[in-house]
């Protein structure tokens, strides 16, 4: 009886080790590559990284590619370095090497290699988003147009040939998805007789907006913007000592309806990759005194500048 129980325990332990070993080995291999790099054994580090690349999970793939970049650059293999940078950029066009991960010289090389790739990537992303829009996949199209807008803003591409038109189209299609135009003719209304004795003027109504939008913004004269009632920012908890000493700036675009509730919250300019999703989630619960035109509540596009600073955070006024 005791021998059989021991055998079962041994089999279970071996089964656990069979499952756990690949993840442990993966972790150890990446750590070994880092050790080789730290000891200037760049060829050995590259050998490990090449074996690791094919089996790496998505969340490790970029770190592996970055260490491959560092090794190639240290070996003076500039052409291969640039190809590796291109691979990283095409996988995540919004990625930048951080100050604590790379020297200014390496970051400059990365950005100089990245910048010429961006216009082509923007056009590819727009084509895919437009295809999703044409097949009425609203979720994929909205995410795609948001990514196009964010990449144009991040790369400062709005004035590049052809990119300004893409920005206009992406913004327009995205807004059409969020506020679809009315379908069919409006129902007939009965004629209203003219008042006989009441000399008071008819009630004011908001001026007509272009078809398919119906959303006011700062550019609309006579529109009184929303007033925040509850708009608490999520806490900013930097994950690294470097982040805790830096300022971060970004912009959040809100669509606020006639009741003062937020119907859409989109990052227009990234504040910080770890902070952006927390900001969007919090913004969806914010409330406002709604915008008005001639005293009548209307929907409003509200862009909020967000500034994270060491020791705290604050919102700039729109």
Buried (B, 14 or more C-beta within 10 A) or exposed (E): EEEEEEEEEEEEEEEEEEEEEEEEEBEEBBEBBBEBBEEEBBEBBBBBBEEBEEEBEEEBBBBBBBBBBBBBBBBEBEEBBBEBBBBBBEEEBBBBBEEEEBEEEBBEBBBEBBEEBBBEBBBEBBEBBBEBBEEEBEEBBBBBBBBBBBBBBBBEBEEBEEBEEBBEBBBEBBBBBBBEEEEEEEEEEEEEEEEEEEEEEEEEEBEEBEEEBBBBBEEBEEBBBBEBEEBEBBEBEBEEEEBEEBEBBBBBBBBBBEEBBBBBBBBBBBBBEEBBEBBBEBBEEBBBBBBBBEEEBBBBBBBBBBBBEEEEBEBEEB
